[in-house]
Amino acid sequence: MKQEASYVNIERSIIKQFRKTIWRPFVRGLQEYQMIQDGDKVAVCISGGKDSMLLAKCLQQLKRQSDTPFDLEFIVMDPGYHPENRKLIQDNAALMNIPVRMFDSDIFDIVVDVDQSPCYLCARMRRGYLYSHAKELGCNKIALGHHFDDVIETILMGILYGGQINTMMPKLHSTNFEGMELIRPLYFVKEEDILAWKDYNQLHFLQCACRFTEQIAREQAARGIEGAAADIVHTSKRQEMKELIRSLRINSPMIDANIMKSVENINLDACLGYVKKGVRHHFMDEYDIS
């Protein structure tokens, strides 16, 4: 049954109606990968989408009931949103009682004329701006809203399009910002459950709002492709992975868990090669060593 959105009801739904599917997987990720320690100051990076907004609420709830003392900053980088998209983020933050700090950048203007991999460049620049601003606020960690589906889709994209086995790590140290660390507290939370939480609370969040994908959406809509403007992610390789996993799940309900386990159970005795700390190793290097 749907309910009227208010920050009290939204918070309650996370630990009541969605305790099993959202709250427990969220806590599991934090504990299993030791994401938050005493004295941490975490910058929660909010894009305006469902994932980062849920992340903010989960971390607010955690701070209220945790015995581990830590602080939070909620930061929103505006890379050049249209005014209505910026307002939607601000309105949702007010509705959900999230005290955001918004700062501006010109990332969209910089990448708009890039022909090769504009999304990759945009993502790298966003990360740099977020690290830099978080450090200015005295934070030692940034938290991103990537979820379980992002992780397993990344594994498949690496295999099918990158020719490598890797994944989106639950936490990692920054190589460019000393003393900074990235964490992904929604690591075990599934996207379908985030969508269910959103719909339960009748919330409307920002879709991908970059100018590149918005232009594709307009072009598809002009060609009569129904629904293109509402869900532009259908143009991406990630969406292709979503559909592949969905089709595999029909015959194998455990496919999601097995994809995740594949990067936890790598058998180096049965690998042709691997890379560790930037050094490439090949099984022939030690083949004749007894």
N, C-alpha and C positions, 0 to 999 in steps of 0.2 A: 504493500500500500504506500502510495506516495505521500509526502508531507510537505508543508510549506517551508521554504528555505529560511532559516535564521541561523546565526552562528551557534547558538546553543543546541538546536536540533541537529545541525551538521556535525558538531563535535560528538554529541551523544550517539549518533548513528554509527560512527567509526568504532566505538568501543562496545556498542550493543548489537545492532542489526548486522554489522560487518566485522564483528570481533574475530570470527574464525577465518574469514577470507582476506581481511585487510590488516587488522591490528596485530594478530598473532604472527603472520608472515613478516610484517614490518619489524616487530621486536626480534624475531628470529634472525633476520639479517643483521641487525645491530649487534646482537650478542655473538653470533657465530663468527663475525668478522671484526669484532671489537672496534666498531666505528666511532664511538664517542667515549672519551675518558674524562676524568676529573679536570676541571678548569678549561675545557675546550670552549672556544667561541666560534660558532658555526654560522657561516653565511648561507642562508637558504636561498638558492637562485630560482627566482620565479619568472617563468616565461609568459604566464597567463593561461597556459593550457591546464587540462584536468590533472595531469600527473604532478606538476610542481605545486599546484594549489592544494592537492591532497597531501603531498609531502609536508607542506607548511603546517597544516592542521595536525598531522600525526606528530610532528616534532614539538608543536605547542603542547599537545596533550602529554607527550613524554616528559617534557620539562616540568610540568605540574606535578607529576606523580613519581618521578625518578629520584632515587637516592643519590644519583651521580650529579654533582653540581656542574652545570654548563650554561652558556649563554647563547642567544640566537639573534641574528640580524636577518631581516627579510629584504633582499635586494632585487630590484627589477631594473634591467637594462633596456632602455628603449633604443633599438638600433635604427629607428626611423619609421616607426609604425604610423599608419594613418590615424588621424585624431580619434576616430570612432573605436579603433582597436585599443588605443591607449586608454580611452575612457572606460572600455569594458573591463580592462585589467584593474583599474582604480575602483570601479564600482564593485567588482567581485571581492577585492581585498577589503573594502569597507563592509560589505555584506557578511563576509566570513571572519571579520575581526582580526585581520592580519595587518599589522603596522608596517607597511612596506616603505622602503626608501627607493625612490626611482631616480635613475641618472641617465643621461643621454649619451649617445654615441652616433657616429655617422657611418656605421658598418654597411647599411644597405646602399648608401651612395657610393661606397668604395667598390663593392662587389657587383653592382648592377651591370657593369660593362664587361665583366669577366666571362669569357666564353667557356673555359675549361674548369670544371669542378667548382662552380660558384658556391654550392652548398658546403663543400669541404672547407673552402677558404672562410666562409661565413662562420662556420662552427669553430674553427681555430681562433678566429678573431674574437668571437664572443667569449670563448673560454679565457683568453688573455685579459680582456676587459674585466671579466668577473673576478678573476684572481687578483688583479691589481686593485680593484675597488674594495674587495673583501679585506685585503691586507691593509689598506688605508683605514679601514674601520676596526683594525686590531684583531681580525679573525685569523685563526690558524687552519680552518677547514672550510671548504665549500661543499654544499650538499646539492646534488642534482636529482631530478625526478625520474631517471631511467628505471624501468620496471622489468619483471621477469621476461616478458615477451621481447623487449628490446635486446635482452641478453641472448636468448636463443636464436633470434633473427640474425644477430651479429655473427654468431657462430656459423650459421649456414651461409651467410654472405661471404664470410672469409673463405670457406671451402669452395663455394661455387664460382665466385668472382675474383677472389684474391689468391687462390691457390695456396692457402695456409690455414692452419688450425689455431685460432686464438679466440678470445672472447672479450666482452666488456667487463673489466674487473670491478669487484665490489668497492675497492678503495685503492688509491695509488698516490704516491708522492709526486709532487710537481717537480719537473726537471728545470723549469725556468723561474719559479718563485720559491726561494729557499724557505723551508719551514712550513710550507703550505701543503695541504693534503686534500684530495677529492674523495668524497664518500657518496655511495648510492644506497640510501636506506630502504628504498622500495624494491630491492633486488629480488625478493621472493614474492612480490605482489603481482598478480596477474592482471592484464589489461581489462579483461572482461569483468573483473570485480571492481575495478576503478570506474568503468562505465556504468555498472549497476549502482554504485554509490552515487555517481553524478545524477543518474536518472531518478533515483529514490528521493534525492533532495531537490529535484527540478532545477538543476544548475545548468547554466549555459556558459561555456568557456571559449577562449580564443582558439581557433584552429591555426594551422600554420599561416602566418601573416606576412611572409616575405614577398617582395615584389616579383621575384622570379616565378614563384609558384602561383601567385595570384594572376599573373599574365597568362600562364598556361591554363588556369581555370577559366579565364575569360574567353580564350581561344576555343577551348573545348565546348564551353556553353554556347558560343556562337555557331559551332558546328552541330549543335543539337544533342550533345552528349549529356543526358539528364543527370543531375546531381553532381556534376563535376566541380562546380564552385563550392559546394558544401564540404567536400572531402577530397582535397587535392592530393593527399598522400597516395592515392591510387596511381599516381604517375611514377612512384619511386620504386627502387629495387627492394626497399624494405617492405612495401606493400606486396610485392611479388613473393617475398618470403612468408608473409602472413598467410597468403592464399595457399602456398605450398604446404605449410604446416597444417593449415585447416583441412586440406585434402588428405594428408597423411593420417591425421587424427581420426578420420572416419573408420579406418581399419585398425588403427593402433592408438587407443586412448592414452597410452603412456608415452607417446612420442615426445611430448614437451619435456618430461622428466628425463627421458633417455638422451635427448640432445644436450641438456644441461650436464648430465653425468659424463658425457663423452669428453668434456674438458677437465673433469675431475679424476678420470681413470685412464689417462694417457700412459700406455705401456711403452717405455723407451726401448725395451728389448725387441719390440716389433715395429719400430719406426725407422724409416729410411734416413731421416735426418731431423734435426731440431736446432733451434737458436736459443742460446742462453747468454744474457748480458751482452747482446750484440755479436756474439761469436757463433758462427755456424759450425755445427757438428754433423758428421755423416757416419752411418753405421760401419762403413768400410774402414774408417780410421782405427777402429779397435777390433775389427773382425778376427784377426789372427792373433790377438793378444789373449793368452790363456789366463 
